[in-house]
């Protein structure tokens, strides 16, 4: 499996954000993209589809991103989670990093930001290969 074939999960309660991020990822050549609209659904998808990379909104109904992050990392130690937030809360950033978040991005989402995250992710995959 090449890095462009890796399964990616986008979890955000905003359909518009999910569609925007999916379009950016597809424009970068990533085609295996799953979607969830809350943390509970994302955890369920991770249990069955086990994506390698998750873009996870922090503020969502049913189960917030910080809680979902904790559960994902506990059950799937190799998963990489990129937290997404429309707030610039330093407390959220510190907590997400402490819990094991791979990266942190702010809304509005820009193509250049996603390109940087994906370059970092691909570099991380290459380092993990034997």
Steps between C-alpha positions, in 0.01 A plus 500: 500500500643840404452799727242641255288183551487528878153517654424847638206589726357851512288565809321833531139583582500747209424332168651802325835455680500126423432566133766773484767284664406199287532710183844624609620148579367368169674782314823381667437145376346335807194293411426275797305750710241416765273749677342533844293779649579447869756339726286195575466421130873558447592253775270242343660550157846473651403168658385356168690683226806594700608808306866593524427872525207685656409867469295559816303810596522592868151645557227256394173364636461152653874452559754782476834467326715492814302205639505325161876561468561335836298192404659473155856520632422251779369240254718570194845618605624538140216727388589861426242761599500858377281721717291770330366807677339831418620637833859587572492357851849432626346273765344278229830486313699403808247238608477347151880481471530349848241235407692402187366715215725486193428860399258788548342723234266799513191579297461633241690213341750597233651277231855595602432392859370160390797458264736557795312253722502234227873552432566457874279189505669343197840571651385329819388193300835478322689512831286214635577270205766233554 
